[in-house]
Amino acid sequence: MHTDPSLTPDQAAAALGYPAAQVRRATIRAQAVLRARHAAPYLADVAQALHREGWTTTAAPAVHHPADDRVVAVLVLDGPNPPTPALVWDERHGWRTATSRRHPLTKGATPPPSGDGIRYLAEGITPPAEAVTAALAA
């Protein structure tokens, strides 16, 4: 899919010679990778907005696939005096704060985490970058 973007996930799995039993899992993973690529410009816009605030030096969040079928991105806020150690974007739940720079994703990360130091920012899955920075500053 990287060398031929026109391939569907099923076609890519077949081209790579995946056994029939593994095609479904490979297809699910490939679909998540495509969603991550689609979300990349949005995630970069948010990272740039946070950079303008002086909260991060990172150009784009690190993308993860904790359960193969999900897209999650982590943005460490490494600037001086950030409002939280890190931010996590989940394609199902949107942006939230994280309590740790070192381990911003909770183990398993299947249900949306809650608790001390975690708050969800802005409305929706892909709020405008300005809404994320405003919610973080509040």
N, C-alpha and C positions, 0 to 999 in steps of 0.2 A: 504494500500500500504506500510505502514511502517512495519507492521508485516509480510506481504507476498509480497515481491518485484516482484514476478512473475505476479501479477494482473495487468491488463490493467486499465486505468482510468474508462472505462465503467464498467468493472467487479467490481471495487472497489465501484463505485456508487451504483450498484445493490446490492452488499453485505451489504452495509450500509442501504439499504432500502429507498433510495431517491425516491420520487414520479417521475413519468415519466417527468413531466414538469420541474423538477429541475435537472434531470440527465445531460442535456447539460451543464448547468452552472457548476455543480460539476465536470464534465469531463474536461472542460476548465481549471478550477482551478487545478485539479489534474495534468494535462499536464504541467502547469506552475511549479508546485512543483517538478515534475520529471526533468524539465529542470534546475531548481535551484540546485537540487542535482547533476546533471551532471556537472554544472559549478563550484560547490564548490571547487574542487581541484585547478582549474585554479585561482579562486579568492584568495584562500589561498596562492598560489605561489606569486601572486602580493603583497599581504599583507606582506609576508615574505621579499620580495625584498625591500619594503618600510621600513620595520622594520630595515633591515640591513643599510639603509641610515640614520636611526635615526629619521625618520619622524612620525612613529606610534608605539604604544605599543600593538596594536590590532593584534591578530593572524589571524582573518578572518573577512571580511566585514559582516555587518548585511544585510540579504536578505529581500527584501520587495516585495509585489505584489500589487502595487497601483491600478491596474485596473483588478485584478484577472487573466488576461490573459498574464501579463508581468512579467518578472523577472528583478528586479533592486537591486543593492547592494550598500551600503554606507560604506565608510571607512573614519573614522574621523582621521585626521592627528594631533595627540596630543603630538607629540614629540617637542623638543625645535627647534624653528625656521623652521617650515615647510613652504614649498613654497606656500601652499594654505590651507584653513581651513579643507577641506574635498574633497574626490573624490567620484564620482558616476559612477557606471558601469551599463549600460542599455543593455540588450541583443539585442536591435535593433540598437544602436548607438555607443556602446563601452564606453571608459572612457572619463570623462570630469571633470573639476574642479568644485567645488561648492564654493559659497561665504559665506556660513554659516555652522558652525559645528552643530548648534542647529536645523536648518531646511534646510538640503542639498537638499532635493527633492522639486521641485516646485509643487505648488498645481495643481492637475490634472496630471501633468507630462506626458501628452500625446504627445504634440509636443516636439522635442528636444529643451531645453532652449538655449537662447543665450543672450548676453548682457555683461555689464561690469563684469569682474572677472571670466567669464566662457570661458573656452577654451577646445577644444577636443584634446585628447592626442593620439599620435601614429596613425597608420593606421589599420583599420579593427575593428572587434568586439572583438577579443581575441588576441591582439598583445602580444608578449613575455613580461614577467615581466621587463626585462632589457630595452625594448623599452619604456615602461610606465615610468620607473624611469628616463630615459634619456630625454624624452619629458617633464617631470615635472621639471627637473633640468634646462632645456633650458630657 
